[in-house]
Structures are given as C-alpha cells and as structure tokens.
C-alpha cells in the first residue's frame, strides 16, 4: 500500500535543522547588533519612531523574507555537499525555521532583544515561505 508520508522519512532533517539553527542564530546576533546601535542616545528616538510606525511592520515582514532567503543561501554555501536541494527540501526547510523561531521566542528579551526578528505567526511563516522560494527558485524543478 502506498504511504504518502514515506518520502518525508528520507529528507535530510538533521541538516535542515542545522541550517535553520545557523540562520536563526545569525539573525538573533544581527538583531542584537541592531538593538545596540539603536539604543545609542542619538538614534533611540529615530529607531523608536520607525519601529512604531507602519514601516516597522513592513520591516518585520521584510526581515522574515530575509530569514527565508538567508537560510537558502546558507544551505547553498555551507551545506551544499550534504544536501541535494530540491523542491521538497525547500518545503521541509520552512517548518525547521518555524521551529527555531518558536524556540527563539522563549529567550529573554533582556538578553536577546527581538526588534526585527519576527514573532512566529501566519504573516511571518508566509514571508519565510516567500523568501525560501524566492532565493531557491533555481531548485524548483
């Protein structure tokens, strides 16, 4: 009997989780650096005004697209020999990124502030999918 979930067993889940961890770790460090730069007295009012405006929401969506594209770029650059990038691998990368974003939400904001890293939600997942498949367009077939 045909099992439709059988191909899921053969995806490189460990490597994809590693790609997602490196990606989210890099974005957390980038978010921390942005927070340090934005907390200087000269930039604090400008950063607060930008992040509280509608542009702040667009920046969060753009950051989610960037996370998806960055994950594919990291996979291309560092994991190319271990992962054969296909359409199903790109789809499997999305829940791995979502898992690490969800786990990132448990980190305290006092140590790792969450300014641009998106909170896991439907908008963030859709934008991550857009970023993954925008950057992974050569691997669709």
C-alpha positions as CSV (number, residue, x, y, z in Angstrom):
1,X,0.0,0.0,0.0
2,X,1.3,3.5,-0.9
3,X,2.2,5.6,2.1
4,X,2.1,9.3,1.2
5,X,4.3,10.3,4.1
6,X,7.1,7.9,3.3
7,X,9.2,10.5,1.3
8,X,9.3,12.6,4.4
9,X,11.5,10.0,6.1
10,X,14.2,10.4,3.5
11,X,14.6,14.2,3.8
12,X,17.8,15.4,5.4
13,X,16.1,16.7,8.6
14,X,19.2,16.9,10.8
15,X,21.0,19.0,8.2
16,X,17.9,21.2,7.7
17,X,17.6,21.8,11.4
18,X,21.3,22.8,11.4
19,X,20.7,25.2,8.6
20,X,17.7,26.7,10.4
21,X,19.7,27.0,13.6
22,X,22.6,28.8,12.0
23,X,20.1,31.1,10.2
24,X,18.2,32.0,13.3
25,X,21.4,32.3,15.4
26,X,22.8,34.7,12.8
27,X,19.6,36.8,12.8
28,X,19.5,36.9,16.6
29,X,23.0,38.2,16.6
30,X,22.1,40.7,13.9
31,X,19.0,41.8,15.9
32,X,21.2,42.2,19.0
33,X,23.7,44.4,17.0
34,X,20.8,46.4,15.6
35,X,19.5,46.9,19.2
36,X,22.9,48.0,20.4
37,X,23.2,50.5,17.6
38,X,19.6,51.8,18.0
39,X,20.0,52.2,21.8
40,X,22.6,54.9,21.4
41,X,21.2,58.3,22.6
42,X,21.3,59.9,19.2
43,X,19.5,57.1,17.3
44,X,17.0,56.0,20.0
45,X,14.2,58.4,19.1
46,X,14.5,57.8,15.4
47,X,14.5,54.0,15.9
48,X,11.5,54.1,18.2
49,X,9.6,56.2,15.8
50,X,10.4,54.0,12.8
51,X,9.6,50.7,14.6
52,X,6.3,52.0,16.0
53,X,5.1,53.3,12.6
54,X,3.6,51.2,9.8
55,X,7.1,51.0,8.4
56,X,8.1,48.9,11.4
57,X,5.5,46.2,10.4
58,X,6.9,46.2,6.8
59,X,10.4,45.9,8.2
60,X,9.3,42.9,10.2
61,X,7.8,41.3,7.1
62,X,11.0,42.1,5.1
63,X,13.1,40.5,7.9
64,X,11.0,37.3,7.6
65,X,11.6,37.2,3.9
66,X,15.3,37.8,4.5
67,X,15.4,34.9,7.0
68,X,14.0,32.6,4.4
69,X,16.4,33.8,1.7
70,X,19.3,33.7,4.2
71,X,18.5,30.1,5.0
72,X,18.7,29.0,1.4
73,X,21.9,31.0,0.9
74,X,23.5,29.3,4.0
75,X,22.3,25.9,2.7
76,X,23.8,26.7,-0.7
77,X,27.1,27.9,0.7
78,X,27.9,25.6,3.6
79,X,25.7,22.5,3.3
80,X,25.8,22.0,-0.5
81,X,27.8,18.8,-0.3
82,X,25.4,17.2,2.3
83,X,22.1,18.4,1.0
84,X,20.7,18.0,-2.5
85,X,18.4,21.0,-2.8
86,X,15.0,20.1,-4.3
87,X,11.5,21.5,-4.0
88,X,10.7,19.1,-1.2
89,X,13.8,20.1,0.7
90,X,12.8,23.8,0.4
91,X,9.4,22.9,1.8
92,X,11.0,21.0,4.7
93,X,13.2,24.0,5.5
94,X,10.1,26.1,6.3
95,X,9.0,24.1,9.4
96,X,12.6,23.9,10.6
97,X,12.8,27.6,10.5
98,X,9.4,27.9,12.2
99,X,10.5,25.6,14.9
100,X,13.7,27.6,15.7
101,X,11.7,30.9,15.6
102,X,9.2,29.4,18.1
103,X,12.1,28.3,20.3
104,X,13.7,31.7,20.0
105,X,10.6,33.3,21.5
106,X,11.5,31.6,24.8
107,X,14.8,33.5,25.0
108,X,14.5,36.5,27.4
109,X,14.2,39.9,25.7
110,X,16.5,41.5,28.2
111,X,19.5,39.5,26.8
112,X,18.4,38.9,23.2
113,X,16.0,41.7,22.2
114,X,13.5,40.9,19.5
115,X,13.2,44.1,17.3
116,X,13.3,42.8,13.7
117,X,13.3,39.0,14.2
118,X,9.6,38.2,13.6
119,X,7.3,36.7,16.1
120,X,6.1,33.3,14.8
121,X,2.7,33.9,13.2
122,X,0.9,33.4,10.0
123,X,2.4,36.6,8.4
124,X,6.0,35.5,9.4
125,X,5.5,32.0,8.0
126,X,4.1,33.3,4.7
127,X,7.0,35.7,4.4
128,X,9.5,33.0,5.2
129,X,8.0,30.8,2.5
130,X,8.3,33.7,0.1
131,X,11.9,34.2,1.0
132,X,12.8,30.5,0.8
133,X,11.2,30.1,-2.6
134,X,12.4,33.4,-4.0
135,X,16.0,32.6,-3.3
136,X,15.5,28.9,-4.1
137,X,13.9,29.5,-7.5
138,X,16.7,27.6,-9.4
139,X,15.9,24.4,-7.4
140,X,12.1,24.2,-8.0
141,X,12.5,21.5,-10.7
